[in-house]
Amino acid sequence: MDSVLRELWRGSVQIRENLAPVTPEFHALNAKLTDESAYLERVLSQSDKEHFYTHEETGDMISEMLLEEAFIRGFQFAVKLMVAVYGGKDGLPELLKSFGINASGE
């Protein structure tokens, strides 16, 4: 654990590296997006292209914000889960309930 924290502090752990999934579904969607972008490049006027670029950039910024929030929430959940598990199982049901997970199986 100590070495991971040191690597994180020193910047040698890059969590955002290689985020692209290696699944066939991802590659198919990425190819489709590339094809659609190329098509729009050919058919749009210069003014419409500018709107298209703005649309893409805005979507990319939104995606970045969502990814960051998902990472933060996942990390928070993982830390709270570790504390609940290693600190005694009494806190685990309450922790899971706080995330909308029913620990009793009901």
ABEGO torsion letter per residue (X at the ends): XAAAAAAAAAGABBAABGABBABAAAAAAAAAAAAAAAAAAAABBAAAAAAAAAAAAAAAAAAAAAAAAAAAAAAAAAAAAAAAAAAEAAAAAAAAAAAGBBAAGX
